[in-house]
Amino acid sequence: MLNTSLLRKFTTIRLTEQESRVFSALLEASEAMGKGTVLRAAGGWVRDKLMGNESSDIDIALDNVPGDEFAFFVRDHESTKGHCSSVGVVKENPDQSKHIRTASFKLHGLDLDINNLRSESYAENSRIPEVRFAQHPSEDALRRDFTVNALYYNLNTKEVEDYTGSGLSDLDKGIIRTPLPASKTFVDDPLRVLRAIRFASRFGFQLHQDISEAWKSEEVRTGLMNKVSRERIGVEITKMMKDKNAVSAIRTLHTSGLLDLILTPPSDYNAPSLAGISSKDFKAWRDSITSKRTSGFHIESILNKTATIIPQIEQDCLSTFYFALLLSNLESANIALISRVAMKIPNELCKNIATILSSQSDLRLLISEILKQPDSNLLVRTGRMIRFELKNFWREAAIICLAKSDLDPTEVQAQFTAFVSFVMNNQLDECHSWKPIIDGTEIQKIFNLPPSKQIQQLLNHEFDIMFSGIRDRETIITKLAEIVKPNI
């Protein structure tokens, strides 16, 4: 976060050498074009630079030239220097705004999106705006989602511009606020409710009270359920769960009631948000979500109990864990279906979430028995659970099942540590990826058996032997022989 003295000092932005080359090339092309165009870097790049973060993606807004026209001129102007890539053009909402086009290309190694200053208006049942050229930069600023994303760096004057009047102040104080009243902003585009939570979580900022009040509105909540595609909801939630500050987003999604809203199917199957969802999936979703929340569930208690353990989670499992934590109030046989349909996240992720959450009662019993008196039978049960159910998510499942218990945070930490030690000391942590020491073909040859289900049964017995701590080939053969002989 910036302090006030820095904000006063940064009437301009400190550019990298690469950014200086890019901006000089754009200004040179603009001068050669001869239309007196004012070029502004806009949005996230400006915010990030003021916060001391670097970004390789820059949005450029023009005041009097179509974005694609300017981009092609830059490309031709730079053609002999070899610093510019080919130009791609995407129409902005082609059904509503055929004349607005965003041009994308790479210049001196930086990715640029070129467009015009714009203003927007929304139809009643759509979050897709009709876009027009803006007459003044303030129109472009007011259409943006949040004041901290509505700052500009004027390439011509080399100054930061704040047309909402509160963007720099909000960046300084750490506030997420909408340029227009939040009630209007969220009715126009309800997805911005989730974007507000994501940005607040990502930067550790506070949500302005106007936002917290606006999402209680029935019109906003109905819009989020009915107007926003499930794919777009899933994209926003996924970005939250991939962020290092995901816990903050999880807390807000629960306490605001927005998560329950997202997980509940609209009453009307023909709602625009359900496009692409089959009637079969819709019915299964509706039937599965009814009365399937854990009674007495308190997210704050669970987050408090997991706080000291989360740093122990491996990075490649972290976002899956956060998703499971987010949905840990669900008790349904169809957790995978609910998450897939409600948020349109990938099937594999849905299965992993369901695996973590559906194992809770069995895993809690197993951990309690291990803490009382570990024995070889518990080694086998632990190995089976990790290999055939939890796989590399056994830690994450243990954290959530312990956090949902009546234990206090200290006891959760202690029991989790004891369970991890039991698994690691017995070398079961990677048992989901083990290969059999004696494969099925060898078992057939050693015991002179025909191909049959018995081979798979013997492989399962072999893994049980390995789970119990025996990894010696000859000993395994001897123990398998004890099983085979009575059946010969």
C-alpha positions in Angstrom: 0.0 0.0 0.0 1.2 3.5 -0.8 1.6 6.2 1.8 0.5 9.8 1.2 4.0 11.2 0.6 4.6 8.7 -2.2 1.3 9.5 -3.8 2.2 13.2 -3.9 5.6 12.3 -5.3 4.3 10.0 -8.0 2.6 12.5 -10.2 4.4 10.4 -12.7 5.5 6.7 -12.8 9.0 5.3 -12.8 9.2 3.4 -16.0 11.5 0.4 -16.8 13.9 0.7 -19.7 11.6 -1.6 -21.7 8.5 0.4 -20.9 10.3 3.6 -21.9 11.1 2.1 -25.3 7.5 1.0 -25.8 6.0 4.4 -24.8 8.5 6.3 -26.9 7.7 4.1 -30.0 4.0 4.7 -29.5 4.4 8.5 -29.1 6.6 8.5 -32.2 4.0 6.7 -34.2 1.3 9.0 -32.9 3.2 12.0 -34.0 3.8 10.5 -37.4 0.1 9.8 -37.7 -0.5 13.5 -37.2 -3.9 13.4 -35.4 -2.9 14.8 -32.1 -3.9 11.7 -30.3 -3.5 11.5 -26.5 -2.3 8.1 -25.3 -3.1 6.8 -21.9 -2.0 3.6 -20.1 -5.1 2.5 -18.2 -6.3 0.2 -15.4 -4.3 -2.6 -13.8 -0.9 -1.6 -15.1 -1.2 1.8 -13.6 -2.4 0.4 -10.3 0.3 -2.2 -10.1 3.1 0.3 -10.9 1.9 2.7 -8.2 1.9 -0.3 -5.8 5.5 -1.1 -6.7 4.6 -4.2 -8.8 5.7 -4.8 -12.4 3.4 -5.9 -15.2 4.1 -7.0 -18.7 0.5 -6.4 -20.0 -0.5 -2.8 -20.7 -3.9 -1.4 -21.9 -3.6 1.7 -24.0 -6.6 4.0 -24.3 -6.8 6.5 -27.2 -9.0 9.6 -27.3 -9.6 10.1 -31.0 -8.4 7.1 -33.2 -9.9 3.6 -33.4 -7.7 1.1 -31.6 -7.1 -1.2 -34.6 -6.3 1.8 -36.9 -3.6 3.0 -34.6 -2.2 -0.5 -34.0 -1.8 -1.2 -37.7 -0.1 2.2 -38.1 2.3 1.4 -35.3 3.0 -2.0 -36.9 3.8 -0.4 -40.3 5.8 2.4 -38.6 7.9 -0.2 -36.8 8.1 -2.7 -39.7 11.7 -1.9 -40.6 12.9 -2.1 -37.0 11.6 -5.6 -36.2 10.3 -4.6 -32.8 6.6 -5.2 -33.4 4.6 -8.5 -33.8 1.6 -9.0 -36.0 -1.7 -7.4 -34.9 -4.7 -9.3 -33.8 -8.1 -7.6 -33.6 -11.1 -8.6 -31.5 -14.5 -6.9 -31.8 -15.9 -5.7 -28.5 -19.3 -7.3 -28.1 -19.9 -7.6 -31.9 -23.7 -7.9 -31.6 -23.9 -4.6 -29.8 -20.8 -2.6 -30.7 -19.5 -3.4 -34.2 -17.4 -0.3 -34.3 -15.4 -0.9 -31.1 -12.4 -3.1 -31.7 -9.4 -4.0 -29.4 -6.1 -4.5 -31.2 -3.5 -6.7 -29.5 0.2 -7.0 -30.3 3.6 -7.2 -28.8 6.0 -4.3 -29.0 9.6 -4.5 -27.7 8.6 -7.6 -25.8 5.6 -6.1 -23.9 2.0 -7.2 -24.6 -0.3 -4.3 -25.6 -4.1 -4.0 -25.9 -5.1 -0.8 -27.8 -8.6 0.6 -27.6 -10.5 3.8 -27.3 -11.8 5.6 -24.3 -15.3 4.2 -24.0 -18.6 4.6 -22.3 -21.2 1.8 -21.6 -24.8 1.2 -21.1 -26.6 -2.0 -20.1 -29.8 -3.7 -21.2 -32.0 -4.9 -18.3 -31.5 -8.7 -18.7 -27.8 -8.7 -19.8 -24.5 -8.0 -18.2 -23.0 -7.4 -21.7 -22.8 -3.6 -22.3 -23.4 -1.6 -25.4 -20.2 0.3 -25.9 -19.7 3.7 -27.4 -16.7 6.1 -27.9 -16.3 8.3 -24.9 -16.3 12.1 -25.3 -14.1 12.6 -22.3 -11.7 10.3 -20.2 -14.0 10.7 -17.2 -16.7 8.6 -19.0 -14.2 5.8 -19.5 -13.2 6.1 -15.8 -16.7 5.9 -14.5 -17.5 2.7 -16.5 -14.7 0.8 -14.9 -15.3 -1.6 -12.0 -13.3 0.0 -9.2 -11.6 3.3 -8.6 -8.2 1.7 -8.1 -8.6 0.2 -11.6 -9.7 3.6 -13.1 -6.3 5.3 -13.0 -4.5 6.5 -16.1 -0.9 7.3 -17.0 -0.9 10.0 -19.7 2.0 9.1 -22.1 2.0 12.6 -23.5 2.2 14.5 -20.2 3.9 11.7 -18.2 1.4 12.2 -15.4 -1.0 10.0 -13.4 -4.7 11.0 -13.9 -7.5 10.2 -11.5 -10.8 11.1 -13.1 -13.0 9.4 -10.4 -11.4 11.7 -7.8 -10.8 8.9 -5.3 -8.7 6.3 -7.1 -5.4 7.5 -5.7 -6.9 8.0 -2.3 -8.5 4.5 -2.3 -5.2 3.0 -3.4 -3.4 4.8 -0.5 -6.0 3.7 2.1 -6.5 0.2 0.7 -10.2 0.5 -0.3 -12.1 -1.2 -3.0 -14.9 1.2 -4.1 -16.9 1.4 -7.3 -16.7 4.7 -9.3 -20.5 4.9 -9.6 -22.9 3.8 -6.7 -22.3 0.1 -6.1 -26.0 -0.7 -6.4 -26.0 0.5 -10.0 -22.6 -1.0 -10.9 -23.7 -4.5 -9.6 -27.1 -4.4 -11.1 -25.5 -3.6 -14.5 -22.9 -6.4 -14.0 -23.4 -8.6 -11.0 -20.1 -10.4 -11.7 -18.4 -7.3 -10.3 -19.6 -8.4 -6.8 -17.2 -11.4 -7.1 -14.5 -9.2 -8.6 -14.7 -6.9 -5.7 -14.1 -9.8 -3.3 -11.2 -11.0 -5.4 -9.4 -7.7 -5.5 -10.0 -7.0 -1.8 -8.6 -10.5 -1.0 -5.7 -10.2 -3.4 -4.4 -6.9 -2.1 -5.5 -7.1 1.5 -7.9 -4.1 0.9 -11.1 -3.3 2.6 -14.4 -3.4 0.8 -16.2 0.0 0.9 -19.4 -0.1 2.9 -21.4 0.8 -0.2 -20.3 -2.6 -1.7 -21.2 -4.6 1.4 -24.6 -3.0 1.3 -25.2 -3.4 -2.4 -24.7 -7.2 -2.5 -27.6 -7.5 0.0 -29.9 -6.1 -2.6 -32.4 -8.7 -4.0 -31.9 -7.2 -7.4 -28.1 -7.7 -7.3 -28.4 -11.2 -5.9 -31.1 -12.2 -8.4 -28.9 -10.8 -11.2 -25.9 -12.9 -10.0 -28.0 -16.0 -10.0 -29.7 -15.4 -13.3 -27.6 -13.2 -15.6 -24.0 -14.3 -15.0 -22.8 -17.4 -16.8 -21.6 -20.2 -14.6 -18.3 -20.2 -16.6 -17.6 -16.5 -15.6 -18.5 -17.3 -12.0 -16.1 -20.2 -12.1 -13.3 -18.1 -13.5 -13.6 -15.5 -10.7 -13.8 -18.1 -8.0 -10.8 -20.0 -9.4 -8.7 -16.8 -9.5 -9.6 -16.3 -5.8 -8.6 -19.9 -4.9 -5.3 -19.6 -6.7 -4.3 -16.5 -4.8 -2.1 -16.6 -1.7 -4.8 -14.7 0.2 -7.6 -17.1 -0.7 -8.6 -17.5 3.0 -9.9 -13.9 3.0 -12.0 -14.5 -0.1 -13.4 -17.8 1.5 -14.4 -15.9 4.6 -16.2 -13.1 2.6 -18.0 -15.5 0.3 -19.4 -17.4 3.3 -20.2 -14.5 5.6 -21.9 -12.5 2.8 -24.1 -15.4 1.8 -22.9 -15.2 -1.8 -21.5 -18.7 -1.8 -24.9 -20.2 -0.9 -26.3 -18.1 -3.7 -23.8 -19.4 -6.2 -24.4 -23.0 -5.1 -28.2 -22.7 -5.3 -29.7 -23.3 -8.8 -32.0 -20.6 -10.1 -35.7 -21.5 -10.0 -36.0 -20.9 -13.8 -34.2 -23.5 -15.9 -34.3 -21.0 -18.8 -32.2 -18.4 -16.9 -29.4 -17.0 -19.1 -26.8 -18.1 -16.5 -27.7 -21.8 -17.1 -26.8 -21.8 -20.8 -25.1 -25.0 -21.7 -26.3 -26.9 -18.6 -28.5 -29.9 -19.4 -31.9 -30.5 -17.9 -30.5 -33.7 -16.4 -27.6 -31.9 -14.6 -30.0 -29.1 -13.6 -32.4 -31.5 -11.9 -29.5 -33.4 -10.2 -28.0 -30.2 -9.0 -31.4 -29.0 -7.6 -32.0 -32.3 -5.9 -28.5 -32.5 -4.5 -28.2 -29.1 -3.0 -31.4 -29.2 -1.0 -30.7 -29.6 2.8 -27.2 -30.8 2.1 -25.3 -28.2 4.3 -23.5 -29.3 7.5 -25.6 -28.2 10.5 -23.8 -25.9 12.9 -21.1 -25.0 10.4 -19.0 -22.0 11.3 -16.4 -21.0 8.6 -14.6 -18.6 11.0 -13.9 -21.5 13.4 -12.6 -23.7 10.6 -10.4 -20.9 9.2 -9.0 -20.3 12.7 -8.2 -23.9 13.2 -6.4 -24.3 9.8 -4.4 -21.0 9.9 -1.2 -22.4 11.3 -1.3 -25.6 9.2 -1.9 -24.1 5.7 1.8 -23.2 5.2 2.6 -26.9 5.3 0.5 -27.7 2.2 2.4 -28.3 -1.0 2.0 -25.5 -3.6 0.5 -27.7 -6.3 -2.3 -28.9 -3.9 -3.0 -25.5 -2.4 -5.8 -24.2 -4.8 -7.6 -27.6 -4.6 -7.4 -27.4 -0.8 -8.8 -23.9 -0.9 -11.7 -25.1 -3.1 -12.4 -27.9 -0.6 -12.2 -25.5 2.3 -14.6 -23.2 0.5 -17.1 -26.0 0.0 -16.5 -27.7 3.3 -20.1 -27.0 4.4 -21.5 -29.4 1.8 -22.6 -32.9 2.8 -23.8 -34.4 -0.4 -23.1 -37.5 -2.4 -23.0 -35.2 -5.4 -20.3 -32.6 -4.4 -18.5 -33.2 -7.7 -21.7 -32.5 -9.6 -22.6 -29.4 -7.6 -19.2 -27.8 -8.0 -19.0 -28.7 -11.7 -22.4 -27.3 -12.6 -22.6 -24.3 -10.2 -19.1 -23.1 -11.1 -18.1 -24.9 -14.3 -14.7 -25.8 -13.0 -12.8 -28.8 -14.5 -14.0 -32.3 -13.8 -10.7 -33.4 -12.3 -10.8 -30.6 -9.8 -14.4 -31.4 -8.9 -13.5 -35.0 -8.3 -10.5 -34.0 -6.1 -12.7 -31.7 -4.1 -15.3 -34.5 -3.7 -12.6 -37.0 -2.6 -11.4 -34.7 0.1 -14.8 -33.9 1.5 -16.4 -37.3 1.2 -13.6 -39.0 3.2 -14.2 -36.9 6.3 -15.9 -39.3 8.7 -13.8 -42.4 7.8 -10.6 -40.3 8.0 -11.5 -38.8 11.4 -12.1 -42.3 12.8 -8.8 -43.5 11.4 -6.9 -40.7 12.9 -8.5 -41.1 16.3 -7.5 -44.9 16.3 -4.0 -44.1 15.2 -3.6 -41.7 18.1 -4.8 -44.4 20.6 -2.8 -47.4 19.5 -1.1 -47.6 16.1 -0.7 -51.2 14.7 -0.1 -53.0 11.4 -3.9 -53.1 10.7 -4.0 -49.3 10.9 -1.0 -49.1 8.5 -2.9 -51.1 6.0 -6.1 -49.0 6.4 -4.1 -45.8 6.1 -2.3 -47.1 3.0 -5.5 -48.1 1.4 -7.1 -44.8 2.1 -4.2 -42.8 0.6 -3.6 -45.1 -2.4 -7.2 -45.8 -3.4 -9.0 -42.7 -2.2 -7.1 -39.6 -1.2 -3.9 -40.0 -3.2 -1.8 -36.9 -2.8 -4.6 -35.0 -1.1 -4.3 -36.9 2.2 -2.9 -34.0 4.1 -5.6 -31.6 2.9 -8.4 -34.1 3.8 -6.9 -34.5 7.3 -6.7 -30.8 7.9 -10.4 -30.2 7.0 -11.7 -33.2 8.9 -9.9 -32.2 12.0 -10.9 -28.5 11.6 -14.6 -29.5 11.3 -14.3 -31.5 14.6 -14.9 -30.1 18.1 -11.1 -29.8 18.7 -9.6 -26.5 19.5 -6.9 -25.0 17.2 -4.0 -26.4 19.4 -5.5 -29.9 19.4 -6.0 -29.8 15.6 -2.4 -28.8 15.1 -1.2 -31.6 17.4 -3.4 -34.3 15.9 -2.5 -33.3 12.4 1.2 -33.3 13.2 0.9 -36.8 14.8 -1.0 -38.2 11.8 1.5 -36.7 9.3 4.4 -38.2 11.4 2.6 -41.6 11.4 2.3 -41.6 7.6 5.8 -40.2 6.9 7.6 -42.5 9.4 5.9 -45.5 7.8 6.8 -44.2 4.3 3.2 -44.2 3.2 3.1 -40.6 1.9 3.8 -41.6 -1.7 2.0 -44.9 -1.7 -0.6 -43.7 -4.2 2.2 -43.8 -6.8 3.8 -47.1 -5.9 4.3 -49.8 -8.5 3.9 -53.4 -7.3 7.2 -55.0 -6.5 5.9 -58.2 -8.2 3.6 -57.3 -11.0 0.6 -59.3 -12.3 2.6 -61.1 -15.0 5.2 -62.3 -12.5 2.5 -63.5 -10.1 1.0 -65.6 -12.8 4.4 -67.2 -13.6 5.5 -67.7 -10.0 2.3 -69.4 -8.9 1.4 -70.9 -12.3 -2.0 -69.2 -12.4 -4.3 -68.5 -15.4 -5.4 -64.9 -16.1 -8.3 -64.3 -13.7 -9.7 -61.9 -11.0 -7.5 -63.7 -8.6 -4.4 -61.9 -10.0 -5.9 -58.5 -9.1 -6.8 -59.9 -5.7 -3.3 -61.0 -5.1 -2.0 -57.6 -6.2 -4.3 -56.0 -3.7 -2.9 -58.4 -1.0 0.6 -57.4 -2.1 -0.1 -53.7 -1.5 -1.5 -54.6 1.9 1.8 -56.3 2.7 3.7 -53.3 1.4 1.5 -50.9 3.5 2.4 -53.0 6.6 6.1 -52.2 6.1 7.3 -55.2 4.2 9.0 -54.2 1.0 11.3 -57.2 0.5 10.6 -59.2 -2.6 11.2 -62.7 -1.2 9.1 -62.1 1.9 6.2 -60.8 -0.2 6.4 -64.0 -2.4 6.3 -66.1 0.8 3.3 -64.2 2.2 1.4 -64.4 -1.2 2.1 -68.1 -1.3 0.3 -68.5 2.0 -2.8 -67.0 0.3 -2.5 -68.9 -2.9 -1.8 -72.5 -1.6 -5.1 -73.0 0.2 -6.9 -72.1 -3.1 -4.9 -74.6 -5.2 
